[in-house]
Amino acid sequence: MQERPVKNFRADKLNVYVYDSRLKMGNAAAVVIASEIRRLIEKRGRAVVIFASAPSQNEFLTALVEAPGIDWSRVVAFHLDEYLGMDKHAPQSFRRFLIDRLVDKVPLGEFHGLRGEADDGASEAHRYAQLLAANPPDFAVLGIGENGHLAFIDPPFCNFEDPEAVKVVELDEVCRRQQVNDGAFATLDEVPGDALSLTIPTLMACPKLFAIAPGPAKRHAIKSAVEGAIGTTCPASIMRRHADAHLFIDGDSAELLTG
């Protein structure tokens, strides 16, 4: 059953849906995204999807893998980012997150992971960019960081006109502290300082964007993304310029919105 939002509105071009619980938000996002996957498979035989890896995605992914009628063998999956120097067996790995919650749950046709353990981060970024070029994504599922980041593109290093598709990025302290707050690391010193990430132009080139960002820790980022100025101080604000972008939030993350 499709969960109904308690509020929905548009911020510039961005469609915003507010739900009264995190569970309803995740379930609603799963219904919409499962429908889009089925539509793409019916229309052209496969769906190419970029997934986010974060606790904000838990309810959505739990519901998505139970969605009926998806021929997962026709789905090609990518993901947004990975810590540099981290292999897929580490519990903090974003590949590991998706392997546990998606790849091991459904018979995906292909899953392409960013190799955080690669000796040369720039070469790995180039390899992944080539894979994306050969398999143009149909849509991306995004989270929004406490600092407003998309993927691992943090405000101090954000470039809406970035010439690279995938790159090695530095993580700012707010982003790194979020990883501690999320329980992935015990201390700030344990959080890697660099990562591999898809860039903003790569995400904006996707025909559709779906962002999922629940919880009180995201309320300031959501306020900036939805009602603040569009600019690199809040990378997520760029979604308001996308022709087909959708933001799913709960009452906690929507707390500061006036719309």
N, C-alpha and C positions, 0 to 999 in steps of 0.2 A: 504494500500500500504506500502511495506517495504521501510523505509528510508535508503538511502545509506550513508555510512560513507564517510567523506572526506579523511580519512586515516585509514588504519588498518594494524596492525603489531603484532609480537609476542615479548614479553619480557620473555626470558627463555620459560616456558610453558604457560605463560599467554597470552591470546588473547585480544588485545586492539583495541577498535573501537572508533574513534573520529568523532563527528558530529558537524556541524556548528551552531547548536542552541540547547538549552536545551530541547525545545519541540521535535525536531527531535530525540534527544537522548532518551528521555522518550518513544516516540512512537516506536522507533526501539527496545528498550529493551522489551516493552510490546508484540510486535509481536513475538519475539524469545521465550519469556517465556510462552506466551499463547500456542505457538506451542508445547513446551515441556510438558506443562500440558496436552494438548490433546493427545500427544503421549503416555504419561504414563497411562492415563485413558484407552486408546485403548489397550495398551499392557497388563496391569495387573489390571485394574478396579478402580484404584484410584491414586492420587498424593498427596504426603506429602511434604509440602513446609514450609520453614522458611522465614518469611518476616522481612524486616527492617522497622523501624518507624522513619522517619525524613523528613524534608522538601525536601531533595534531592530526595525523592521517589514520590513527588507529581505528576509530569507529567506521570511517569510510571504507577502509580496506577490508575490515571484517565483514561488512555488508556486501562489498563488491564481489568477493570470492564466492558468496552464496547466491549471487544474482542468477536467475534462470536464463537459459537460451543463448548463452555466449559460447561460440566456438573458439575457445582460447588458443587452439592450434593456429588460428589465423591472426593472432595478436603479436606484434613485435613491441617489446618494451625497452625503454631507456630510462635513465634516472638523471636527476638534476646535478648531483655533486657528490664528492667523496673527499675525505681527509687525505692529504698527501702523506705518504709513508705508512698508510694503514692497509693491511690486507683484509680479505673478505671474511676471515675467521675471527677477527676481533669483534667483540660484542658491540663496540661503538660504530662499526663500519656501516655506512648507508647501504652498501650492497647487501650486507648481512641482514639489515632491517627488511629490505624488500624480498630477499630470498626466504626469510622466515615467514613473512606475512602474505606473500603473493606467489613467488616463483615455486615454492614447495607445495602450494595449496591448489594450483590449477596448472593444466598442461599447456603452458605458454609455447607458442611457436618459436620465439626467439627472445632471449634476454641478454642485452648488451650492458655489461657493467663497466664503470670507470675503475681502472686498476690503480688504486691508491699506492700500491707497493712498487709501482714502476720506477726504475732507476732514474728515468728522465721524465719529469713532469710535463715539460713542453712537448716532448714526443708523444706522450700518452694523450695530451689534449688534442694534438693533431690527428692521432689515430681515431679518436672518438668523433672529432669533427667530420672526418671522412665518412664514418659510419652514418652519421646523421644526414650528411649530404646524399648518401646513397639510399637512405630510407627517410624521406622528409616526414616529419611528425605531423599527424593529423590534429593532435591537441596535446596540451600539457596540463598536468595536475600539479598545482603549486601549493606550498605553504607560504606564510608570511612571518618573517622573524620579528622578534621583539624590537629590533631596530629598523623594521620595515624592509628588510632585505628580501629579495627573491633569489632562489637557489642560494649560493654563497656570495652573492654580489652585495657587499656591505656598503653603506652610504659613503664612507670616505674614498672608496675605490670604484664607485659606480660610474659607468659611462653609457648613456643611452645610445651612443653612436659607435660603440666598440667595434672595431674591424674584425676582431677574432670571434669565432663561434664558440669555442671552448678554451679555457685558459687556466693557468695557475694564478690563484688569488691569495691575497693576505686577508686574514680574518681580524676584524676589529674586536676590541675588548667586550663590547656589549654582546656581540654574537658568541664569543667564547664563553662568557658568563651564562648565556642562555643554555649552552650545552651542559653546564654544571647544574643549573636549575632544573633541566629536563631529566637529570639523573644519569646521564651518559658517562659523566666523569665525576670523580670525587672532589677534585680541586681544579682551579684555573690553570695551574702549571701543567696539568696532565693534558689539557686540550691543545691539539696541534695548532700552530700558528698559520698554516697554509693549507690550501685545498685546491682541488680541481673543480671547476664550475662551468656550467653553461652560462653564456652571457645574456644580457638583456635583449639585444637584437635577435638572438637565436630563439628566445621565448616569444618575443613579439611577432616573429615570423610564422608561428603556429596559427593555423586558421581559427582555432578556438583555445581559450584559456579557462580553466576552472581552478579557483583558489579556495582552500579550506583552512580556516584560521579561527579555531575556538579558544576560549579560556581568558581569564582576567589578565594574564600577563601580556596579552596581545592588544589590550584595549587602546593604548596610546598609539601603537602602530596602525591599528585600524582607523582610528580618528584621523591620523595624518594621511593614510592612503586614500580614504574616501572623501574627506572634507578639507584637507590641507592643500597647499600648492603642489602642482605636479612638478617634481624635480628630483634630483639625485639625492637629496637629503632623506627622501623616503622612496627607495626604488620601486616599491609596490604601487606607488601613485601612478606609474606609467600605464597600468592596466586600464585607467580611465580613458586612454587614447586608443585602446584596442577595439576593433569593430565587433567582436563577439566574445566578450569576457564576462565571467560569472563568479561572484564571490559568495561563499557560504560561510556564515558566522553564527555564533550563538549569542544569547543575551549577555553573557559575560564579556565577550570581546566587542560587542556592540554598545557597551554601557555608555561611552562618551559621545556617541553619535547624536546629532540633533535632528537629522533627517528622518 
